[in-house]
Structures are given as C-alpha cells and as structure tokens.
Amino acid sequence: MANKKPNYYLVWLYLLVLTIAEVGVAFLSGLPFEVLVFILLSLAIWKAALVAMYYMHLRFEPPRLVIIALAPLPLAVLITIVVVTMEVF
C-alpha cells in the first residue's frame, strides 16, 4: 500500500491557527498562572506532534523508529513538571 502524500498546506494552516491561539491565550487572558501554563504547554505539545508526524514524516515510518523518536518525551514531561512546580527563592 502506497503512502498518501500529506497536505502540507493544511498542516501549516493548523500550525498557524494554534500559534494564533497561543498568542491570544498569552496576551488576552486573565487566567491564573497555572492554568495559563497548562494551556500553553498543551498547545505547544499539539504543535510539536503535528510537526513530528508530518514534517519529520514519523506518521509514515515503522513503529520502532517512532518509539526511538518519542522515547525522550517522558523525561521532557518530568523536567517540565519539576520546573513549573519549583518554588522561586
């Protein structure tokens, strides 16, 4: 079965919309800091997943290569949680 060529313009449009949403959330909302960080991290993860799937072609690679590429993510999540919850002196 041949791989279907992704629509890069549509993916780019999704990334643009997510970026506009990030800027809107960051500058136009009066949300508490923890909620703001959670929303912005969620949008950033979504954008990173789109870039990895389509522009890095992980969606069309064998599963073992995807596992190798995604293996560092738990460490990144752990570091992010530690930094966000850390008290500043």
C-alpha atoms as a printed R data frame, in Angstrom:
   type eleno elety resid chain resno      x      y      z
1  ATOM     1    CA   MET     A     1  0.000  0.000  0.000
2  ATOM     2    CA   ALA     A     2  1.460  3.333 -1.037
3  ATOM     3    CA   ASN     A     3  1.661  6.153  1.455
4  ATOM     4    CA   LYS     A     4 -0.641  9.047  0.836
5  ATOM     5    CA   LYS     A     5  1.146 12.377  0.404
6  ATOM     6    CA   PRO     A     6  0.248 14.700  3.297
7  ATOM     7    CA   ASN     A     7 -1.339 18.052  2.657
8  ATOM     8    CA   TYR     A     8  1.453 20.291  3.962
9  ATOM     9    CA   TYR     A     9 -0.552 23.468  3.427
10 ATOM    10    CA   LEU     A    10 -3.348 22.175  5.660
11 ATOM    11    CA   VAL     A    11 -0.852 21.165  8.358
12 ATOM    12    CA   TRP     A    12  0.750 24.623  8.053
13 ATOM    13    CA   LEU     A    13 -2.689 26.194  8.463
14 ATOM    14    CA   TYR     A    14 -3.322 24.138 11.629
15 ATOM    15    CA   LEU     A    15  0.052 25.271 12.989
16 ATOM    16    CA   LEU     A    16 -0.805 28.894 12.187
17 ATOM    17    CA   VAL     A    17 -4.160 28.622 13.963
18 ATOM    18    CA   LEU     A    18 -2.519 27.031 17.011
19 ATOM    19    CA   THR     A    19  0.117 29.775 17.084
20 ATOM    20    CA   ILE     A    20 -2.545 32.483 16.933
21 ATOM    21    CA   ALA     A    21 -4.399 30.686 19.736
22 ATOM    22    CA   GLU     A    22 -1.201 30.634 21.829
23 ATOM    23    CA   VAL     A    23 -0.634 34.353 21.347
24 ATOM    24    CA   GLY     A    24 -4.278 35.068 22.133
25 ATOM    25    CA   VAL     A    25 -4.212 32.985 25.303
26 ATOM    26    CA   ALA     A    26 -0.914 34.513 26.447
27 ATOM    27    CA   PHE     A    27 -1.820 38.165 25.883
28 ATOM    28    CA   LEU     A    28 -5.585 38.399 26.069
29 ATOM    29    CA   SER     A    29 -6.490 36.218 29.016
30 ATOM    30    CA   GLY     A    30 -6.562 36.996 32.701
31 ATOM    31    CA   LEU     A    31 -6.197 33.355 33.654
32 ATOM    32    CA   PRO     A    32 -4.286 32.178 36.736
33 ATOM    33    CA   PHE     A    33 -0.627 31.358 36.040
34 ATOM    34    CA   GLU     A    34 -1.009 27.579 36.475
35 ATOM    35    CA   VAL     A    35 -3.946 27.400 34.050
36 ATOM    36    CA   LEU     A    36 -2.143 29.628 31.557
37 ATOM    37    CA   VAL     A    37  0.964 27.412 31.659
38 ATOM    38    CA   PHE     A    38 -1.137 24.259 31.243
39 ATOM    39    CA   ILE     A    39 -2.991 25.665 28.219
40 ATOM    40    CA   LEU     A    40  0.195 26.955 26.567
41 ATOM    41    CA   LEU     A    41  2.023 23.653 27.155
42 ATOM    42    CA   SER     A    42 -0.920 21.718 25.725
43 ATOM    43    CA   LEU     A    43 -0.947 23.846 22.587
44 ATOM    44    CA   ALA     A    44  2.844 23.537 22.241
45 ATOM    45    CA   ILE     A    45  2.681 19.748 22.570
46 ATOM    46    CA   TRP     A    46 -0.052 19.624 19.949
47 ATOM    47    CA   LYS     A    47  2.071 21.722 17.573
48 ATOM    48    CA   ALA     A    48  5.148 19.585 18.225
49 ATOM    49    CA   ALA     A    49  3.141 16.442 17.490
50 ATOM    50    CA   LEU     A    50  1.944 17.863 14.161
51 ATOM    51    CA   VAL     A    51  5.491 18.824 13.177
52 ATOM    52    CA   ALA     A    52  6.839 15.406 14.158
53 ATOM    53    CA   MET     A    53  4.089 13.491 12.381
54 ATOM    54    CA   TYR     A    54  4.093 15.365  9.099
55 ATOM    55    CA   TYR     A    55  7.280 17.383  8.609
56 ATOM    56    CA   MET     A    56  9.524 14.748 10.224
57 ATOM    57    CA   HIS     A    57  7.441 12.024  8.499
58 ATOM    58    CA   LEU     A    58  7.050  9.923 11.666
59 ATOM    59    CA   ARG     A    59  3.480  9.133 10.695
60 ATOM    60    CA   PHE     A    60  4.798  7.145  7.738
61 ATOM    61    CA   GLU     A    61  7.762  5.427  9.452
62 ATOM    62    CA   PRO     A    62  7.916  1.962 11.012
63 ATOM    63    CA   PRO     A    63  6.789  1.809 14.654
64 ATOM    64    CA   ARG     A    64 10.286  1.116 16.036
65 ATOM    65    CA   LEU     A    65 11.597  4.403 14.614
66 ATOM    66    CA   VAL     A    66  8.643  6.261 16.117
67 ATOM    67    CA   ILE     A    67  9.435  4.689 19.513
68 ATOM    68    CA   ILE     A    68 13.054  5.812 19.252
69 ATOM    69    CA   ALA     A    69 11.973  9.353 18.400
70 ATOM    70    CA   LEU     A    70  9.389  9.513 21.207
71 ATOM    71    CA   ALA     A    71 11.494  7.841 23.922
72 ATOM    72    CA   PRO     A    72 12.828 11.144 25.394
73 ATOM    73    CA   LEU     A    73  9.324 12.589 25.884
74 ATOM    74    CA   PRO     A    74  8.750 11.201 29.411
75 ATOM    75    CA   LEU     A    75 11.957 12.910 30.543
76 ATOM    76    CA   ALA     A    76 10.852 16.190 28.968
77 ATOM    77    CA   VAL     A    77  7.484 15.942 30.739
78 ATOM    78    CA   LEU     A    78  9.195 15.213 34.059
79 ATOM    79    CA   ILE     A    79 11.575 18.158 33.693
80 ATOM    80    CA   THR     A    80  8.684 20.454 32.748
81 ATOM    81    CA   ILE     A    81  6.666 19.387 35.796
82 ATOM    82    CA   VAL     A    82  9.655 19.962 38.094
83 ATOM    83    CA   VAL     A    83 10.348 23.424 36.658
84 ATOM    84    CA   VAL     A    84  6.706 24.526 36.764
85 ATOM    85    CA   THR     A    85  6.166 23.360 40.333
86 ATOM    86    CA   MET     A    86  9.537 24.615 41.624
87 ATOM    87    CA   GLU     A    87  9.475 27.446 44.160
88 ATOM    88    CA   VAL     A    88 11.456 30.534 43.265
89 ATOM    89    CA   PHE     A    89 13.623 31.908 46.072
